[in-house]
Amino acid sequence: MTQGLWFVQSPKKVLGAVENASYNEKNRFDNMRTKMQGKLRAVLEVLPEELHGDVGKSWLSFQFNKAMDRQRSNTSSRLRNDIGAVFVAHLHPRVGDALDIQDMALRAGYADLIGGRKDNSGKMTFHPFDAPALHSDGADRLNVETFLKNKLVMHVAAAVIYGKKKPIKMATNKPCVSGPRCMQQMHNISNSTPGFVACAGALTLWALSMDVELKKEGQQTGINWYSCYELYLRYLLEGLRNRSKPVLALFREWDAELFPDSEMSLGDVRVTNGAAGGDELDAALDAIRNAEVEEEEDVDMDNAGDGETGDGEESGDDQ
């Protein structure tokens, strides 16, 4: 989940790239070449080490694509068919019934919730940092104090790693436990990472969008969901590198909600790697840079990166 691989539609191209030994994660978003290197490394992190020698071979690309197709199908079904009650709990009365999220015509009316605004010509445009569904205060313009802190986003993430029952209970304040077959247990996921939060943000907006299939680019909206994921990822990495109080607080809140027993949170450590800073992203990064800075802790974390939680596994469909 944390690598945004579900939005990548060209695994053959990614797996066919030659690994550059001089690649620096800090430069991941500089150009198309470094972006491709970032995607390649994301794939390598989730591939068993014994398969690394087969990278570039057509059979591996085929199998990887097949696995991602299965995960996309499982995830889209989970969000649209199984956890409608989560969206009702957080977005009522806009989402009035658990079945509403399955209706494309009704989802068309949620455009403003995902950052949709009509320009002067009447054309709908997408503003990924201005989505009320991502803000805990429902803000329709970026508010760094509340961005990505909406518990709806946290519970969407919970649906992927814990299964379909736990997020509904979390959203409705009922006692809940996770079973041993969920992704969180299988991969020992113990804290939130930038990629984890970024992917959950993009998935939340996709679930509320008119798009029918979970793909890199939505057929109905034209929104590039992988780019949306990357924007959020860059924002979070920048915030961690600069020790921005809103971003550090974000990770603490996520871990308190999803991993209450965890002994480590990125909100409590210093991160030394990350990414650099469209107009909206620059504005978001400027907002983070201008936010109050928290003094550094003694603990250092050299490679927080995206974080990897095993994209190829199913996530406890019986939970």
Buried (B, 14 or more C-beta within 10 A) or exposed (E): BBBBBBBBBEBBEBBBBEEEEEBEBBBBBEEEEBBBBBBBBBBBBBBEEEEEEBBEEEEBBEBBBEBBEEBBEBBBEBBBEBBBBBBBBBBEEBBEBBEBBEEEEBBBBBBBBBBBEEEEEEEEEBBBBBBBBBBBEBBBEBBBBBBBBBBBBBBBBBBBBBBBBBBBBBBEEEEBEBBEBBBBBBBEBBBBBBBBBBBBBBBBBBBBBBBEEBBBBBEEBEBBBBBBBBBBBBBBBBBBBBBBBBBBBBBBBBBBBBBEEEEEBBBBBBBEBBBBBEEBBEBBBEBBEEBEEBEEEEEEBEEBBBBBBBBBBBBBEEB
